[in-house]
Amino acid sequence: LPIAQLATGGDGRDHNKNAFTLWMAGGGVKGGTIHGSTDELGFAAVEDRVSVPDWHATILHLLGLDHEQLVFPRNGLDERLTGVFEPRVVREILV
């Protein structure tokens, strides 16, 4: 497999934070669906981007949980699992 070494000596494991692949099946996920695309080299998402909080909100929705109501205490405040920015449920991949 070809590997692009973008940087060395930094934190992390040289994972590409600008694009990733995810495989999902069952549980309300639409089969045979491709959502989004990357540039021609696969370095960055360029169409229908999904953030990690969006993905979390979608998984919680599939589990029957309201991501806006699911909170945990942190430093005396209730913090949402999906973060402070407004995530979206990726309905395009749902049955």
N, CA, C and O atoms as a GROMACS GRO file, in nm:
protein
  380
    1LEU      N    1   0.083  -0.119   0.000
    1LEU     CA    2   0.000   0.000   0.000
    1LEU      C    3   0.087   0.125   0.000
    1LEU      O    4   0.185   0.131   0.074
    2PRO      N    5   0.054   0.222  -0.081
    2PRO     CA    6   0.132   0.347  -0.079
    2PRO      C    7   0.104   0.427   0.048
    2PRO      O    8  -0.011   0.438   0.091
    3ILE      N    9   0.207   0.480   0.105
    3ILE     CA   10   0.195   0.560   0.227
    3ILE      C   11   0.260   0.696   0.202
    3ILE      O   12   0.372   0.703   0.151
    4ALA      N   13   0.192   0.801   0.236
    4ALA     CA   14   0.246   0.936   0.222
    4ALA      C   15   0.293   0.982   0.359
    4ALA      O   16   0.214   0.992   0.452
    5GLN      N   17   0.419   1.010   0.370
    5GLN     CA   18   0.474   1.063   0.494
    5GLN      C   19   0.470   1.215   0.487
    5GLN      O   20   0.555   1.277   0.422
    6LEU      N   21   0.372   1.275   0.553
    6LEU     CA   22   0.356   1.419   0.547
    6LEU      C   23   0.448   1.492   0.644
    6LEU      O   24   0.495   1.602   0.615
    7ALA      N   25   0.473   1.432   0.758
    7ALA     CA   26   0.558   1.495   0.859
    7ALA      C   27   0.613   1.386   0.949
    7ALA      O   28   0.552   1.281   0.966
    8THR      N   29   0.727   1.412   1.004
    8THR     CA   30   0.785   1.316   1.098
    8THR      C   31   0.828   1.390   1.223
    8THR      O   32   0.852   1.510   1.221
    9GLY      N   33   0.835   1.316   1.331
    9GLY     CA   34   0.881   1.374   1.456
    9GLY      C   35   0.774   1.449   1.535
    9GLY      O   36   0.804   1.502   1.642
   10GLY      N   37   0.652   1.454   1.485
   10GLY     CA   38   0.546   1.524   1.555
   10GLY      C   39   0.465   1.430   1.642
   10GLY      O   40   0.490   1.310   1.646
   11ASP      N   41   0.368   1.487   1.711
   11ASP     CA   42   0.279   1.406   1.792
   11ASP      C   43   0.190   1.321   1.703
   11ASP      O   44   0.167   1.355   1.587
   12GLY      N   45   0.142   1.212   1.755
   12GLY     CA   46   0.050   1.127   1.681
   12GLY      C   47   0.122   1.016   1.606
   12GLY      O   48   0.240   0.992   1.627
   13ARG      N   49   0.047   0.950   1.520
   13ARG     CA   50   0.100   0.834   1.449
   13ARG      C   51   0.094   0.854   1.298
   13ARG      O   52   0.072   0.759   1.224
   14ASP      N   53   0.112   0.977   1.254
   14ASP     CA   54   0.109   1.012   1.112
   14ASP      C   55  -0.024   0.980   1.047
   14ASP      O   56  -0.029   0.949   0.928
   15HIS      N   57  -0.133   0.988   1.123
   15HIS     CA   58  -0.266   0.970   1.066
   15HIS      C   59  -0.307   1.099   0.996
   15HIS      O   60  -0.267   1.208   1.036
   16ASN      N   61  -0.386   1.086   0.892
   16ASN     CA   62  -0.432   1.202   0.817
   16ASN      C   63  -0.559   1.256   0.883
   16ASN      O   64  -0.664   1.192   0.877
   17LYS      N   65  -0.550   1.372   0.945
   17LYS     CA   66  -0.664   1.431   1.014
   17LYS      C   67  -0.761   1.501   0.920
   17LYS      O   68  -0.869   1.542   0.963
   18ASN      N   69  -0.725   1.515   0.794
   18ASN     CA   70  -0.809   1.587   0.699
   18ASN      C   71  -0.901   1.498   0.616
   18ASN      O   72  -0.988   1.548   0.544
   19ALA      N   73  -0.882   1.368   0.624
   19ALA     CA   74  -0.967   1.274   0.550
   19ALA      C   75  -0.953   1.136   0.614
   19ALA      O   76  -0.843   1.096   0.653
   20PHE      N   77  -1.064   1.064   0.624
   20PHE     CA   78  -1.057   0.928   0.675
   20PHE      C   79  -1.168   0.845   0.614
   20PHE      O   80  -1.266   0.899   0.562
   21THR      N   81  -1.152   0.715   0.620
   21THR     CA   82  -1.250   0.622   0.565
   21THR      C   83  -1.318   0.551   0.680
   21THR      O   84  -1.255   0.519   0.781
   22LEU      N   85  -1.446   0.528   0.665
   22LEU     CA   86  -1.523   0.463   0.770
   22LEU      C   87  -1.617   0.364   0.706
   22LEU      O   88  -1.683   0.396   0.607
   23TRP      N   89  -1.625   0.245   0.760
   23TRP     CA   90  -1.713   0.140   0.709
   23TRP      C   91  -1.818   0.113   0.814
   23TRP      O   92  -1.786   0.087   0.929
   24MET      N   93  -1.946   0.118   0.774
   24MET     CA   94  -2.056   0.094   0.866
   24MET      C   95  -2.153  -0.004   0.802
   24MET      O   96  -2.169  -0.004   0.680
   25ALA      N   97  -2.218  -0.086   0.884
   25ALA     CA   98  -2.316  -0.182   0.831
   25ALA      C   99  -2.424  -0.208   0.935
   25ALA      O  100  -2.397  -0.209   1.055
   26GLY      N  101  -2.547  -0.229   0.886
   26GLY     CA  102  -2.658  -0.265   0.973
   26GLY      C  103  -2.703  -0.151   1.062
   26GLY      O  104  -2.655  -0.038   1.050
   27GLY      N  105  -2.796  -0.181   1.151
   27GLY     CA  106  -2.839  -0.086   1.253
   27GLY      C  107  -2.899   0.043   1.201
   27GLY      O  108  -2.889   0.145   1.269
   28GLY      N  109  -2.960   0.041   1.084
   28GLY     CA  110  -3.022   0.162   1.031
   28GLY      C  111  -2.937   0.237   0.931
   28GLY      O  112  -2.977   0.344   0.883
   29VAL      N  113  -2.819   0.182   0.897
   29VAL     CA  114  -2.732   0.245   0.798
   29VAL      C  115  -2.769   0.193   0.660
   29VAL      O  116  -2.787   0.072   0.640
   30LYS      N  117  -2.781   0.283   0.564
   30LYS     CA  118  -2.817   0.249   0.427
   30LYS      C  119  -2.702   0.170   0.362
   30LYS      O  120  -2.589   0.217   0.360
   31GLY      N  121  -2.732   0.053   0.309
   31GLY     CA  122  -2.630  -0.030   0.247
   31GLY      C  123  -2.583   0.025   0.114
   31GLY      O  124  -2.658   0.091   0.042
   32GLY      N  125  -2.457  -0.003   0.080
   32GLY     CA  126  -2.402   0.034  -0.050
   32GLY      C  127  -2.389   0.182  -0.074
   32GLY      O  128  -2.391   0.226  -0.189
   33THR      N  129  -2.377   0.259   0.031
   33THR     CA  130  -2.374   0.404   0.019
   33THR      C  131  -2.231   0.457   0.030
   33THR      O  132  -2.155   0.416   0.118
   34ILE      N  133  -2.197   0.547  -0.060
   34ILE     CA  134  -2.071   0.621  -0.050
   34ILE      C  135  -2.110   0.765  -0.021
   34ILE      O  136  -2.190   0.824  -0.094
   35HIS      N  137  -2.054   0.821   0.084
   35HIS     CA  138  -2.088   0.958   0.123
   35HIS      C  139  -1.961   1.041   0.124
   35HIS      O  140  -1.865   1.008   0.193
   36GLY      N  141  -1.960   1.148   0.048
   36GLY     CA  142  -1.846   1.238   0.045
   36GLY      C  143  -1.736   1.190  -0.048
   36GLY      O  144  -1.741   1.081  -0.103
   37SER      N  145  -1.637   1.277  -0.063
   37SER     CA  146  -1.522   1.242  -0.147
   37SER      C  147  -1.401   1.324  -0.102
   37SER      O  148  -1.413   1.424  -0.032
   38THR      N  149  -1.285   1.277  -0.146
   38THR     CA  150  -1.160   1.346  -0.116
   38THR      C  151  -1.101   1.403  -0.244
   38THR      O  152  -1.153   1.381  -0.353
   39ASP      N  153  -0.992   1.477  -0.229
   39ASP     CA  154  -0.921   1.524  -0.347
   39ASP      C  155  -0.860   1.404  -0.419
   39ASP      O  156  -0.870   1.291  -0.371
   40GLU      N  157  -0.799   1.428  -0.533
   40GLU     CA  158  -0.749   1.318  -0.616
   40GLU      C  159  -0.642   1.233  -0.548
   40GLU      O  160  -0.619   1.119  -0.588
   41LEU      N  161  -0.575   1.287  -0.446
   41LEU     CA  162  -0.473   1.210  -0.374
   41LEU      C  163  -0.524   1.152  -0.243
   41LEU      O  164  -0.452   1.075  -0.178
   42GLY      N  165  -0.645   1.186  -0.204
   42GLY     CA  166  -0.700   1.135  -0.079
   42GLY      C  167  -0.648   1.205   0.045
   42GLY      O  168  -0.658   1.151   0.155
   43PHE      N  169  -0.594   1.324   0.028
   43PHE     CA  170  -0.537   1.396   0.142
   43PHE      C  171  -0.639   1.480   0.219
   43PHE      O  172  -0.620   1.504   0.338
   44ALA      N  173  -0.745   1.524   0.152
   44ALA     CA  174  -0.842   1.612   0.219
   44ALA      C  175  -0.983   1.585   0.169
   44ALA      O  176  -1.004   1.561   0.050
   45ALA      N  177  -1.079   1.590   0.261
   45ALA     CA  178  -1.219   1.578   0.223
   45ALA      C  179  -1.259   1.706   0.150
   45ALA      O  180  -1.229   1.816   0.196
   46VAL      N  181  -1.327   1.690   0.037
   46VAL     CA  182  -1.365   1.807  -0.042
   46VAL      C  183  -1.516   1.817  -0.065
   46VAL      O  184  -1.565   1.922  -0.106
   47GLU      N  185  -1.589   1.710  -0.041
   47GLU     CA  186  -1.733   1.710  -0.067
   47GLU      C  187  -1.805   1.636   0.045
   47GLU      O  188  -1.762   1.528   0.086
   48ASP      N  189  -1.915   1.694   0.094
   48ASP     CA  190  -1.997   1.633   0.199
   48ASP      C  191  -1.915   1.591   0.320
   48ASP      O  192  -1.921   1.476   0.365
   49ARG      N  193  -1.837   1.686   0.372
   49ARG     CA  194  -1.752   1.658   0.488
   49ARG      C  195  -1.836   1.620   0.609
   49ARG      O  196  -1.944   1.675   0.630
   50VAL      N  197  -1.785   1.528   0.689
   50VAL     CA  198  -1.849   1.485   0.814
   50VAL      C  199  -1.744   1.498   0.924
   50VAL      O  200  -1.638   1.437   0.917
   51SER      N  201  -1.774   1.578   1.025
   51SER     CA  202  -1.682   1.595   1.136
   51SER      C  203  -1.699   1.479   1.235
   51SER      O  204  -1.796   1.404   1.226
   52VAL      N  205  -1.606   1.464   1.325
   52VAL     CA  206  -1.617   1.361   1.428
   52VAL      C  207  -1.742   1.385   1.514
   52VAL      O  208  -1.814   1.288   1.541
   53PRO      N  209  -1.772   1.509   1.557
   53PRO     CA  210  -1.898   1.530   1.630
   53PRO      C  211  -2.022   1.494   1.548
   53PRO      O  212  -2.120   1.444   1.603
   54ASP      N  213  -2.019   1.518   1.416
   54ASP     CA  214  -2.131   1.477   1.329
   54ASP      C  215  -2.146   1.325   1.332
   54ASP      O  216  -2.257   1.273   1.343
   55TRP      N  217  -2.035   1.257   1.323
   55TRP     CA  218  -2.036   1.110   1.325
   55TRP      C  219  -2.090   1.060   1.460
   55TRP      O  220  -2.171   0.967   1.464
   56HIS      N  221  -2.044   1.121   1.569
   56HIS     CA  222  -2.093   1.083   1.702
   56HIS      C  223  -2.244   1.106   1.712
   56HIS      O  224  -2.316   1.021   1.763
   57ALA      N  225  -2.292   1.221   1.664
   57ALA     CA  226  -2.435   1.251   1.669
   57ALA      C  227  -2.514   1.148   1.588
   57ALA      O  228  -2.624   1.109   1.628
   58THR      N  229  -2.459   1.104   1.476
   58THR     CA  230  -2.526   1.005   1.392
   58THR      C  231  -2.533   0.870   1.462
   58THR      O  232  -2.638   0.806   1.461
   59ILE      N  233  -2.424   0.827   1.522
   59ILE     CA  234  -2.421   0.700   1.595
   59ILE      C  235  -2.520   0.704   1.712
   59ILE      O  236  -2.595   0.609   1.734
   60LEU      N  237  -2.520   0.814   1.787
   60LEU     CA  238  -2.613   0.827   1.900
   60LEU      C  239  -2.758   0.824   1.851
   60LEU      O  240  -2.844   0.764   1.916
   61HIS      N  241  -2.785   0.888   1.738
   61HIS     CA  242  -2.920   0.884   1.679
   61HIS      C  243  -2.959   0.740   1.645
   61HIS      O  244  -3.072   0.699   1.672
   62LEU      N  245  -2.867   0.665   1.586
   62LEU     CA  246  -2.895   0.525   1.551
   62LEU      C  247  -2.920   0.440   1.675
   62LEU      O  248  -2.991   0.340   1.669
   63LEU      N  249  -2.862   0.480   1.787
   63LEU     CA  250  -2.884   0.409   1.914
   63LEU      C  251  -3.010   0.456   1.985
   63LEU      O  252  -3.044   0.406   2.092
   64GLY      N  253  -3.080   0.553   1.926
   64GLY     CA  254  -3.203   0.604   1.985
   64GLY      C  255  -3.181   0.709   2.092
   64GLY      O  256  -3.270   0.735   2.173
   65LEU      N  257  -3.063   0.770   2.094
   65LEU     CA  258  -3.030   0.871   2.195
   65LEU      C  259  -3.027   1.009   2.131
   65LEU      O  260  -2.983   1.025   2.017
   66ASP      N  261  -3.074   1.109   2.204
   66ASP     CA  262  -3.072   1.247   2.156
   66ASP      C  263  -2.937   1.308   2.194
   66ASP      O  264  -2.910   1.331   2.311
   67HIS      N  265  -2.855   1.334   2.095
   67HIS     CA  266  -2.719   1.385   2.122
   67HIS      C  267  -2.721   1.522   2.189
   67HIS      O  268  -2.624   1.559   2.254
   68GLU      N  269  -2.829   1.597   2.174
   68GLU     CA  270  -2.838   1.728   2.238
   68GLU      C  271  -2.868   1.718   2.387
   68GLU      O  272  -2.838   1.810   2.463
   69GLN      N  273  -2.928   1.607   2.428
   69GLN     CA  274  -2.965   1.588   2.569
   69GLN      C  275  -2.862   1.505   2.646
   69GLN      O  276  -2.863   1.505   2.769
   70LEU      N  277  -2.774   1.436   2.575
   70LEU     CA  278  -2.676   1.349   2.640
   70LEU      C  279  -2.558   1.433   2.688
   70LEU      O  280  -2.478   1.481   2.607
   71VAL      N  281  -2.548   1.452   2.819
   71VAL     CA  282  -2.443   1.536   2.876
   71VAL      C  283  -2.372   1.461   2.987
   71VAL      O  284  -2.421   1.362   3.040
   72PHE      N  285  -2.254   1.511   3.021
   72PHE     CA  286  -2.179   1.457   3.134
   72PHE      C  287  -2.118   1.574   3.211
   72PHE      O  288  -2.086   1.677   3.152
   73PRO      N  289  -2.102   1.558   3.344
   73PRO     CA  290  -2.046   1.668   3.423
   73PRO      C  291  -1.895   1.680   3.401
   73PRO      O  292  -1.823   1.580   3.404
   74ARG      N  293  -1.850   1.802   3.380
   74ARG     CA  294  -1.706   1.827   3.364
   74ARG      C  295  -1.675   1.965   3.420
   74ARG      O  296  -1.729   2.065   3.372
   75ASN      N  297  -1.591   1.970   3.519
   75ASN     CA  298  -1.553   2.095   3.584
   75ASN      C  299  -1.674   2.177   3.628
   75ASN      O  300  -1.676   2.300   3.615
   76GLY      N  301  -1.776   2.109   3.678
   76GLY     CA  302  -1.894   2.176   3.729
   76GLY      C  303  -1.996   2.216   3.624
   76GLY      O  304  -2.097   2.278   3.657
   77LEU      N  305  -1.972   2.182   3.499
   77LEU     CA  306  -2.065   2.215   3.391
   77LEU      C  307  -2.112   2.088   3.322
   77LEU      O  308  -2.041   1.988   3.321
   78ASP      N  309  -2.231   2.092   3.266
   78ASP     CA  310  -2.279   1.981   3.184
   78ASP      C  311  -2.226   2.000   3.043
   78ASP      O  312  -2.256   2.100   2.977
   79GLU      N  313  -2.148   1.904   2.996
   79GLU     CA  314  -2.090   1.913   2.862
   79GLU      C  315  -2.151   1.805   2.774
   79GLU      O  316  -2.168   1.691   2.817
   80ARG      N  317  -2.183   1.841   2.650
   80ARG     CA  318  -2.239   1.743   2.557
   80ARG      C  319  -2.129   1.653   2.504
   80ARG      O  320  -2.016   1.696   2.483
   81LEU      N  321  -2.163   1.527   2.483
   81LEU     CA  322  -2.069   1.431   2.428
   81LEU      C  323  -2.021   1.474   2.290
   81LEU      O  324  -1.907   1.446   2.252
   82THR      N  325  -2.106   1.541   2.214
   82THR     CA  326  -2.072   1.582   2.078
   82THR      C  327  -2.003   1.718   2.072
   82THR      O  328  -1.980   1.770   1.963
   83GLY      N  329  -1.970   1.777   2.186
   83GLY     CA  330  -1.894   1.901   2.187
   83GLY      C  331  -1.980   2.026   2.192
   83GLY      O  332  -2.102   2.019   2.203
   84VAL      N  333  -1.913   2.140   2.184
   84VAL     CA  334  -1.981   2.268   2.200
   84VAL      C  335  -2.039   2.322   2.069
   84VAL      O  336  -2.134   2.400   2.073
   85PHE      N  337  -1.985   2.281   1.956
   85PHE     CA  338  -2.038   2.325   1.827
   85PHE      C  339  -2.156   2.237   1.789
   85PHE      O  340  -2.166   2.123   1.835
   86GLU      N  341  -2.246   2.288   1.708
   86GLU     CA  342  -2.369   2.216   1.673
   86GLU      C  343  -2.342   2.107   1.570
   86GLU      O  344  -2.321   2.137   1.452
   87PRO      N  345  -2.342   1.981   1.613
   87PRO     CA  346  -2.322   1.872   1.517
   87PRO      C  347  -2.452   1.841   1.444
   87PRO      O  348  -2.560   1.884   1.486
   88ARG      N  349  -2.442   1.767   1.337
   88ARG     CA  350  -2.561   1.727   1.263
   88ARG      C  351  -2.563   1.576   1.249
   88ARG      O  352  -2.458   1.512   1.240
   89VAL      N  353  -2.681   1.520   1.248
   89VAL     CA  354  -2.698   1.379   1.217
   89VAL      C  355  -2.688   1.366   1.065
   89VAL      O  356  -2.758   1.437   0.993
   90VAL      N  357  -2.602   1.278   1.018
   90VAL     CA  358  -2.582   1.260   0.874
   90VAL      C  359  -2.694   1.170   0.821
   90VAL      O  360  -2.679   1.048   0.811
   91ARG      N  361  -2.804   1.232   0.788
   91ARG     CA  362  -2.924   1.158   0.747
   91ARG      C  363  -2.911   1.093   0.610
   91ARG      O  364  -2.986   1.000   0.579
   92GLU      N  365  -2.817   1.138   0.529
   92GLU     CA  366  -2.798   1.081   0.396
   92GLU      C  367  -2.754   0.935   0.399
   92GLU      O  368  -2.772   0.864   0.300
   93ILE      N  369  -2.698   0.890   0.510
   93ILE     CA  370  -2.652   0.750   0.518
   93ILE      C  371  -2.751   0.661   0.592
   93ILE      O  372  -2.725   0.542   0.609
   94LEU      N  373  -2.864   0.718   0.637
   94LEU     CA  374  -2.961   0.641   0.714
   94LEU      C  375  -3.067   0.580   0.624
   94LEU      O  376  -3.101   0.634   0.519
   95VAL      N  377  -3.119   0.464   0.667
   95VAL     CA  378  -3.227   0.398   0.593
   95VAL      C  379  -3.352   0.481   0.603
   95VAL      O  380  -3.456   0.444   0.548
   0.00000   0.00000   0.00000
